[in-house]
Amino acid sequence: MTPFDVDTARKETPGCETVVHFNNAGAALMPRPVLDSVIGHLNLEASIGGYEAAAAANDALEGVYPSAARLLGCAPDEIAFLDSATRAWDLAFFAIPFRPGDRVLTSEAEYASNFIAYLQAAERHGIEVAVVPNDESGQISVPRLREMLDDRVRLVSLTHVPTNGGLVNPAAEVGRAAREAGVLFLLDACQSAGQIPLDVDAIGCDLLSLTGRKYLRGPRGTGILYVRRERLAELTPPMLDLHAAKWVARDRYEMREDARRFESWEFNVAAKIGFGAAVDYALGWDLDAIWERVSRLAADLRPRLDELPGVRVRDVGAEQCGIVSFTVDAMTGDAVKTALAQHSINVSVSRAPSTRWDMEHRGLAEVVRASLHYYNTVEEIDAFCRVLHAAG
């Protein structure tokens, strides 16, 4: 593989001059082309008006759909642009016509927002939520999933990469099992998109949500929903407007026939353009090359942390990504974060309520999360470990 041009990546990332950013699973540093596209459109809005600027930027706005389709290996009409991954995921989930007695299967690593939605649907529709146990590596057990896939299961819903660590759940194996059972499969790719190559056909998901602000390096307030064309007819968004549907008679409306039935008329135009620029930027680097570098950096960091007194790496799973979770004896997560921040090193803290099943199963109240990206360096890992050793 061609050596990764880290120098160019860093030169095109203004934030690299001021911080060591190991919080890419929170929000990555935007590259200059993304920043320029957002600011440029805001300046255009200020100069000629919001509607007029949107009309002038129509080509860039429409370009988001083929770019996102290239990212996911799907068709542009299977893409909807939303204001967050949460909104994308919620719209997909609440579009499913659940009936009393339906079952939703999910994993121990499921994110809090998703699980809250399951519980809400259980109250509204009388569905049952079942958690598939992990295997010995800490990832979802596909054999146990297959055993639980009975004729009552309406949905398999999986978080690809959880918020609290480096685990990469075996999404393609889960997709194969769901497809064989004829069950809808919803994948939360919020933390995998931009660091791991994604192909919706290879994964076998019917629905997928992702965000722009994390590994894709886009602006906040951006997200994508993928909807497999063959499944669209059975899904009715929980809310519609004059963009998602047409008012064709006083007593009748017709929904759009593509995934944009999940969109709404009003959106942040500059953010959408920035999202498109971020996707194009990631594709320009090549997702396979990104994945190779990100996973290698994280693999370098884990043993370095294990060598530090009182530091314990907490990542599980047969496959692990660019997120490294750890704890430090006699230090809270916030204390670790503060000590690192004093040296302009960014990390985040993930607490049990965000991933309750997994964290309680492992007896963890919190973990510190260091999430690396391709513009990070071995020298930054060295500095990170020096500061962490001194703080401990």
C-alpha positions as CSV (number, residue, x, y, z in Angstrom):
1,M,0.0,0.0,0.0
2,T,1.2,3.5,-0.8
3,P,2.6,5.3,2.3
4,F,0.0,7.6,3.8
5,D,0.8,11.3,3.3
6,V,0.5,12.4,6.9
7,D,2.3,15.7,6.3
8,T,-0.4,16.8,3.7
9,A,-3.2,15.6,6.0
10,R,-1.9,17.7,8.8
11,K,-1.1,20.8,6.7
12,E,-4.8,20.7,5.5
13,T,-6.0,20.4,9.1
14,P,-5.7,23.8,10.9
15,G,-6.4,22.2,14.3
16,C,-3.2,20.1,14.2
17,E,-1.3,23.3,14.9
18,T,-2.9,23.9,18.3
19,V,-4.0,20.5,19.8
20,V,-3.3,16.8,19.9
21,H,-6.8,15.7,19.0
22,F,-7.6,12.2,20.3
23,N,-11.3,12.9,20.4
24,N,-12.2,12.0,16.8
25,A,-15.1,9.7,17.9
26,G,-16.6,12.9,19.5
27,A,-16.0,15.3,16.7
28,A,-12.9,15.2,14.4
29,L,-11.0,18.2,13.3
30,M,-12.3,19.6,10.0
31,P,-9.9,19.8,7.1
32,R,-9.5,23.1,5.3
33,P,-11.7,22.2,2.2
34,V,-14.6,21.4,4.5
35,L,-14.1,24.6,6.5
36,D,-13.8,26.7,3.4
37,S,-17.0,25.3,1.9
38,V,-19.1,26.0,5.0
39,I,-17.7,29.5,5.5
40,G,-17.9,30.3,1.8
41,H,-21.6,29.5,1.7
42,L,-22.3,31.4,4.9
43,N,-20.6,34.4,3.3
44,L,-22.7,33.9,0.1
45,E,-25.9,33.8,2.2
46,A,-24.8,37.1,3.9
47,S,-24.1,38.7,0.5
48,I,-27.1,37.7,-1.6
49,G,-29.7,36.1,0.7
50,G,-30.4,32.6,2.0
51,Y,-32.8,31.3,-0.7
52,E,-30.7,32.9,-3.5
53,A,-27.5,31.3,-2.1
54,A,-29.2,27.9,-1.9
55,A,-30.2,28.2,-5.5
56,A,-26.7,29.1,-6.6
57,A,-25.3,26.1,-4.7
58,N,-27.8,23.6,-6.1
59,D,-25.1,21.5,-7.8
60,A,-23.1,21.2,-4.6
61,L,-26.3,20.3,-2.7
62,E,-27.4,17.6,-5.2
63,G,-23.8,16.3,-5.2
64,V,-24.2,15.2,-1.7
65,Y,-26.3,12.2,-2.8
66,P,-23.9,10.6,-5.3
67,S,-21.0,11.2,-2.9
68,A,-22.8,9.5,0.0
69,A,-23.8,6.7,-2.3
70,R,-20.1,6.1,-3.3
71,L,-19.3,6.1,0.4
72,L,-21.8,3.3,1.2
73,G,-21.9,1.4,-2.1
74,C,-25.6,2.2,-2.9
75,A,-27.7,4.3,-5.2
76,P,-28.2,8.1,-4.7
77,D,-32.0,7.7,-4.4
78,E,-31.4,5.5,-1.3
79,I,-29.8,8.4,0.6
80,A,-31.5,11.0,2.8
81,F,-29.7,13.9,4.4
82,L,-30.6,14.8,8.0
83,D,-29.4,17.1,10.7
84,S,-27.8,14.3,12.8
85,A,-27.2,10.6,13.0
86,T,-29.7,10.5,15.9
87,R,-32.4,12.1,13.8
88,A,-31.6,9.7,10.9
89,W,-31.7,6.6,13.2
90,D,-34.9,7.7,15.0
91,L,-36.7,8.4,11.7
92,A,-35.8,4.9,10.4
93,F,-36.7,3.1,13.6
94,F,-40.1,4.9,14.1
95,A,-41.0,4.3,10.5
96,I,-41.2,0.6,11.1
97,P,-44.8,-0.6,11.5
98,F,-44.5,-2.5,14.7
99,R,-47.3,-4.7,16.0
100,P,-47.9,-6.0,19.5
101,G,-45.7,-9.0,20.2
102,D,-43.0,-8.0,17.7
103,R,-39.5,-8.5,18.9
104,V,-36.4,-6.3,18.4
105,L,-33.0,-8.0,18.8
106,T,-30.0,-5.9,19.7
107,S,-26.6,-6.2,21.3
108,E,-25.0,-5.5,24.7
109,A,-23.0,-2.6,23.2
110,E,-26.2,-0.7,22.1
111,Y,-26.1,3.1,22.6
112,A,-28.4,4.7,25.1
113,S,-30.4,6.8,22.6
114,N,-31.2,3.7,20.6
115,F,-32.2,1.7,23.6
116,I,-34.5,4.5,24.9
117,A,-36.3,4.3,21.5
118,Y,-36.8,0.6,21.9
119,L,-38.3,1.1,25.4
120,Q,-40.5,3.9,24.0
121,A,-41.7,1.5,21.2
122,A,-42.3,-1.2,23.8
123,E,-44.6,1.2,25.7
124,R,-46.4,2.4,22.5
125,H,-46.7,-0.8,20.6
126,G,-46.2,-3.7,23.0
127,I,-43.1,-4.9,21.4
128,E,-40.4,-7.0,23.2
129,V,-36.7,-6.0,23.3
130,A,-34.2,-8.8,23.6
131,V,-30.4,-8.4,24.0
132,V,-28.3,-10.9,22.2
133,P,-25.4,-12.0,24.5
134,N,-21.8,-11.4,23.6
135,D,-19.4,-14.2,22.7
136,E,-16.1,-14.8,24.5
137,S,-14.4,-12.0,22.6
138,G,-16.9,-9.4,23.7
139,Q,-18.7,-8.9,20.4
140,I,-22.3,-9.9,19.6
141,S,-22.6,-13.7,19.4
142,V,-23.9,-14.5,15.9
143,P,-24.7,-18.1,16.8
144,R,-26.9,-16.9,19.7
145,L,-28.5,-14.3,17.4
146,R,-29.4,-17.1,15.0
147,E,-31.0,-19.1,17.8
148,M,-33.1,-16.0,18.8
149,L,-34.3,-15.2,15.2
150,D,-37.8,-16.6,15.4
151,D,-41.0,-15.6,13.5
152,R,-41.8,-12.8,16.0
153,V,-38.6,-10.8,15.3
154,R,-39.4,-7.7,13.3
155,L,-36.0,-6.0,13.5
156,V,-32.3,-6.7,14.2
157,S,-30.7,-3.4,15.3
158,L,-27.0,-3.2,15.9
159,T,-24.4,-0.5,16.8
160,H,-21.4,-1.2,14.6
161,V,-18.8,0.5,16.8
162,P,-20.0,1.3,20.4
163,T,-19.5,4.7,22.0
164,N,-17.3,3.3,24.8
165,G,-14.5,1.5,23.1
166,G,-12.7,-0.1,20.1
167,L,-15.0,-3.0,19.5
168,V,-16.1,-3.6,15.9
169,N,-19.2,-5.7,15.9
170,P,-19.4,-8.3,13.0
171,A,-22.0,-6.4,11.0
172,A,-21.7,-8.5,7.9
173,E,-22.3,-11.7,9.8
174,V,-25.3,-10.2,11.5
175,G,-26.6,-9.0,8.2
176,R,-26.3,-12.4,6.7
177,A,-28.3,-13.9,9.5
178,A,-31.0,-11.2,9.3
179,R,-31.2,-11.6,5.6
180,E,-31.6,-15.4,5.8
181,A,-34.4,-14.9,8.3
182,G,-36.1,-12.2,6.2
183,V,-35.8,-9.6,9.0
184,L,-35.1,-5.9,8.8
185,F,-31.6,-4.9,9.8
186,L,-30.8,-1.4,11.0
187,L,-27.1,-0.5,11.5
188,D,-25.9,2.4,13.5
189,A,-22.7,3.3,11.8
190,C,-22.2,6.6,13.6
191,Q,-18.7,5.7,14.9
192,S,-17.6,3.5,12.0
193,A,-18.3,5.8,9.0
194,G,-15.1,7.5,7.9
195,Q,-12.7,5.1,9.6
196,I,-14.0,1.8,8.3
197,P,-14.9,1.1,4.7
198,L,-18.7,0.5,4.5
199,D,-20.6,-1.4,1.8
200,V,-24.3,-1.8,2.5
201,D,-24.6,-4.8,0.1
202,A,-21.7,-6.6,1.7
203,I,-23.0,-5.8,5.2
204,G,-26.6,-6.7,4.2
205,C,-28.3,-3.9,6.1
206,D,-31.6,-2.4,5.1
207,L,-31.2,0.8,7.0
208,L,-28.0,2.6,8.1
209,S,-27.4,5.9,9.9
210,L,-24.2,7.9,10.2
211,T,-23.0,11.3,11.3
212,G,-20.7,13.8,9.6
213,R,-19.0,15.2,12.7
214,K,-17.0,12.1,13.7
215,Y,-14.6,10.2,11.5
216,L,-15.9,11.8,8.3
217,R,-14.6,15.1,9.6
218,G,-17.6,17.1,8.6
219,P,-19.5,19.9,10.4
220,R,-21.8,19.2,13.3
221,G,-25.5,18.9,12.7
222,T,-25.2,16.6,9.7
223,G,-26.2,13.0,9.2
224,I,-27.2,10.5,6.6
225,L,-29.9,7.8,6.4
226,Y,-29.5,4.9,3.9
227,V,-32.7,3.1,3.0
228,R,-32.6,0.0,0.8
229,R,-34.9,0.7,-2.2
230,E,-36.7,-2.7,-1.8
231,R,-37.7,-1.9,1.8
232,L,-38.9,1.7,1.2
233,A,-42.5,0.9,0.6
234,E,-43.0,-0.7,4.0
235,L,-41.6,2.3,5.9
236,T,-43.7,5.4,6.7
237,P,-41.7,8.3,8.3
238,P,-43.3,9.4,11.6
239,M,-43.6,13.0,10.2
240,L,-43.9,14.4,6.8
241,D,-43.9,17.9,5.2
242,L,-44.2,19.4,1.8
243,H,-40.7,18.2,0.9
244,A,-41.2,14.6,1.9
245,A,-44.7,14.4,0.4
246,K,-47.0,16.3,-2.1
247,W,-50.4,17.5,-1.1
248,V,-52.2,16.3,-4.2
249,A,-55.8,16.9,-3.1
250,R,-57.6,18.4,-0.1
251,D,-57.9,15.0,1.5
252,R,-54.9,13.2,0.1
253,Y,-51.1,13.4,0.0
254,E,-48.4,11.2,-1.7
255,M,-45.0,10.4,-0.3
256,R,-41.9,10.7,-2.3
257,E,-40.8,7.5,-3.9
258,D,-37.1,7.8,-2.8
259,A,-35.3,8.0,0.5
260,R,-35.8,11.7,0.6
261,R,-39.3,11.1,2.1
262,F,-37.3,11.1,5.4
263,E,-36.0,14.6,4.8
264,S,-37.7,18.0,5.6
265,W,-37.9,21.2,3.6
266,E,-35.7,23.3,6.0
267,F,-32.1,22.4,6.6
268,N,-28.7,23.9,7.2
269,V,-27.5,24.5,3.7
270,A,-23.9,25.4,4.6
271,A,-23.6,22.3,6.8
272,K,-25.0,20.1,4.0
273,I,-22.5,21.5,1.5
274,G,-19.8,20.9,4.2
275,F,-20.9,17.4,4.7
276,G,-20.6,16.7,0.9
277,A,-17.1,18.2,1.0
278,A,-16.1,16.0,3.9
279,V,-17.3,12.8,2.1
280,D,-15.5,13.8,-1.0
281,Y,-12.4,14.5,1.0
282,A,-12.5,11.1,2.7
283,L,-13.1,9.4,-0.6
284,G,-10.0,11.2,-1.9
285,W,-7.8,9.7,0.7
286,D,-9.4,6.2,0.1
287,L,-11.2,4.5,2.9
288,D,-9.1,1.4,2.8
289,A,-6.0,3.5,3.4
290,I,-7.7,5.5,6.2
291,W,-8.7,2.2,7.9
292,E,-5.2,0.8,7.6
293,R,-3.6,3.8,9.2
294,V,-6.2,4.4,11.9
295,S,-6.3,0.8,13.1
296,R,-2.5,0.6,13.1
297,L,-2.2,3.8,15.2
298,A,-4.6,2.4,17.7
299,A,-2.9,-1.0,17.7
300,D,0.4,0.9,18.5
301,L,-1.3,2.8,21.4
302,R,-2.9,-0.1,23.2
303,P,0.3,-1.9,24.3
304,R,1.9,1.4,25.2
305,L,-0.9,2.1,27.6
306,D,-0.8,-1.4,29.1
307,E,2.9,-0.7,30.0
308,L,2.0,2.3,32.1
309,P,1.5,1.7,35.8
310,G,-2.1,1.7,36.9
311,V,-3.5,2.0,33.3
312,R,-5.8,-0.7,32.0
313,V,-7.0,-0.9,28.4
314,R,-10.7,-1.8,28.3
315,D,-11.2,-2.6,24.6
316,V,-12.9,-5.9,23.7
317,G,-13.8,-7.7,20.5
318,A,-12.2,-9.9,17.8
319,E,-11.8,-6.8,15.7
320,Q,-10.9,-3.4,17.1
321,C,-10.8,0.1,15.5
322,G,-9.3,3.5,16.1
323,I,-11.0,4.0,19.5
324,V,-9.0,3.1,22.5
325,S,-10.7,3.0,25.9
326,F,-8.9,2.7,29.2
327,T,-9.0,3.4,33.0
328,V,-6.4,4.8,35.4
329,D,-6.2,3.5,38.9
330,A,-7.1,6.1,41.6
331,M,-8.0,8.7,38.9
332,T,-11.5,9.6,37.7
333,G,-12.1,9.9,34.0
334,D,-12.6,13.6,34.4
335,A,-9.3,14.0,36.2
336,V,-7.5,12.2,33.4
337,K,-9.2,14.3,30.8
338,T,-8.3,17.5,32.7
339,A,-4.6,16.5,33.1
340,L,-4.3,15.8,29.4
341,A,-6.2,19.0,28.4
342,Q,-3.6,21.0,30.4
343,H,-1.1,19.9,27.7
344,S,-3.6,20.6,24.8
345,I,-4.4,16.9,24.4
346,N,-8.1,16.1,23.8
347,V,-9.9,12.9,25.0
348,S,-13.4,12.2,26.2
349,V,-15.0,10.2,29.0
350,S,-17.7,7.6,28.3
351,R,-19.9,6.7,31.3
352,A,-22.1,3.7,32.1
353,P,-25.5,5.3,31.2
354,S,-24.4,5.7,27.6
355,T,-23.8,1.9,27.1
356,R,-25.5,0.5,30.1
357,W,-25.7,-3.2,29.2
358,D,-22.1,-3.5,28.3
359,M,-20.6,-1.3,31.0
360,E,-22.7,-3.0,33.8
361,H,-21.8,-6.4,32.4
362,R,-18.1,-5.5,32.7
363,G,-18.4,-3.7,36.0
364,L,-17.3,-0.4,34.7
365,A,-18.6,3.0,35.7
366,E,-16.7,5.0,33.1
367,V,-13.8,4.8,30.7
368,V,-11.5,7.4,29.1
369,R,-11.8,7.3,25.3
370,A,-8.8,8.2,23.1
371,S,-9.9,8.0,19.5
372,L,-7.3,8.4,16.8
373,H,-7.5,9.5,13.2
374,Y,-5.1,9.4,10.2
375,Y,-3.7,12.8,10.9
376,N,-2.5,11.8,14.3
377,T,1.1,10.7,14.6
378,V,3.4,8.4,16.6
379,E,5.0,11.5,18.1
380,E,1.6,12.5,19.4
381,I,1.1,9.0,20.9
382,D,4.5,9.5,22.6
383,A,3.5,12.8,24.1
384,F,0.1,11.4,25.2
385,C,1.8,8.5,27.1
386,R,4.4,10.8,28.7
387,V,1.7,13.1,30.1
388,L,-0.5,10.2,31.2
389,H,2.4,8.6,33.0
390,A,3.3,11.8,34.8
391,A,-0.4,12.4,35.8
392,G,-0.8,8.9,37.2
